[in-house]
Amino acid sequence: MKKYLSLLWPLYVGEFFRSLSFFVPIWILFFQARGLNLAEIGFIATGTYLASVLLEYPSGIFADKYGRKLSIIVSIFLSAVALLVEVTAYSTTQFFIGAVFIGASFAFSSGAREALIYDSLKEKKLEKFNSKVLGSLDTLGAIGGIVSSLVGSLFFTLHNTLPYWLTIAAYGTGLFFFIFIKEPKYKKDGEIIDTLKNFKNGLKLVWKNPVLKSLLLLYIPLFFFEEAWYNAQQPILVGLGLPILFLGTYQAAKTIFFALGGVTLPKLLDKFSHKTLLFSIIIIEFLVWIIMGFDNLYAVIIFSYILILLHQLWNYVDADIIHDHIESHVRATTLSARQMLISLVWIFNPWVMGYLVNTFSRNILFPVFGIIILIVALSIFISRKRYF
C-alpha cells in the first residue's frame, strides 16, 4: 500500500475533501422545499445525463490530449459552480442548469480519473494494484461521506442552504491538492494526439471489442432502475417512518458500508472468477428489488445498502477486466466513449423513474424492476458469458 500511497497522495487527499458532500443526505428535501415534486426532480436530473451525452466523449478526448490532471481540475471547478447555481435556485430552469453543470463535472472526471490512476500505476509497474487503489479511494471517500452525512442533516435544520455552502468550500480545498498530482507519461515521445482519430478509435473499440461490448450490454439492464430509488429514497424512508433528522445517520451508515466494501470487495477478485461474480451480482440485484418493494423500514434500509455494494462490486470487476483491452493513449477517450453511450440510454431515465415512482405503488413497481433485471441481464450473461 505504501508504494501507491506515496505515488498518489495528492489524489487521496483531494478525493477526501471532494467526498465532503454535506448536501447529499438532504438534496431531495431541499429541492422539495423549493417547490419541486418527484417528477420535476426526475426531469431536472435528466440535465445531468444530457450534459454527459454531449460532453462525455469530448471530455475524454480533452483528457487524453491535454492531460487527465487538468480534466479532473476542470471537473471539480464545475462541481462547485453547479452547487452555487442550485443553492441560489428557485425555478425549475435554474435547477436544470445546475444539473447540467453536474453532468459536465461527471464527464470531465469519469474517464480521466480512472485513466490517471491506472497509467500512474502502470508507469511504476504497479498496475496490478489498480482495483485495490480504487477500493481504498472508495473507503477514504466513504469516511468523508460519513462525516458530511452525520452533520449534513443537522446543518440543514439550522439553515437549508448551509450544507451546500460547506460543500463548495470543501471542493475548493480539494481542488488545491489536485494541483500537486503528477501526470503520468502515457504518450510516446513527440506523439501528438489526433482528436478525430481518437474519437473514431475510442468509439469503435467500445462497440467492436466483444469484451467491452458485453460489459456495456450487461450494465444497462442491471442498473437502469437505480434512479427510481436514488431520486426518491429520502421521501420513501420518511414515509416508512424514518425521522428526517436520521436521514444523515442513514447516509452515514451507507457510507460505512461503502467504506467496508472498498476494503473487502476487491479481495473477491482474488477468490472468484469474473463469471461467478457477475452471475452473483445479477441474482442478488434481483432479490434486492423484490425486498425493497416491502413496507418494512428496516428491510428497505438494509437492502438499499446491499444495492450500493452491488454497484461497487461491479465497478471493481469491470475495472479488472477492461484495461487489458484498452491502450494507454486512448484510455480516457475509450472510457468516456463507453460512459457517453450509457448516458445516451440514461438521458430520460431520471424523469421516467420519477414519473413511475410518483404514479405507481412502490410495492408493485420495485418487484417488477427486479423481474425485468433477472430476465434481461441473465439472458445477456448466458449468451455472452464466453467474453467474461
Buried (B, 14 or more C-beta within 10 A) or exposed (E): EEEBEEBBEBBBBBBBBBBBBBBBBBBBBBBBEBEBEBBBBBBBBBBBBBBBBBBBBBBBBBBBBEBBBBBBBBBBBBBBBBBBBBBEBEEBEBBBBBBBBBBBBBBBBBBBBBBBBBBBBBBEEBBEBBBBBBBBBBBBBBBBBBBBBBBBBBBBEEEBBBBBBBBBBBBEBBBEBBEEBEEBEBBEEEEEBEBEEBBEBBBEBBEEBEBBBBBBBBBBBBBBBBBBBBBBBBBBBBEBEBEBEBBBBBBBBBBBBBBBBBBEBBEBBEEBEBBEBBBBBBEBBBBBBBBBBBEEBEBBBBBBBBBBBBBBBBBBBBBBBBBEBBEBBBBBBBBBBBBBBBBBBBBBBBBBBBBBBBEEEBEEBBBBBBEBBBEBBBEBBEEBBEBB
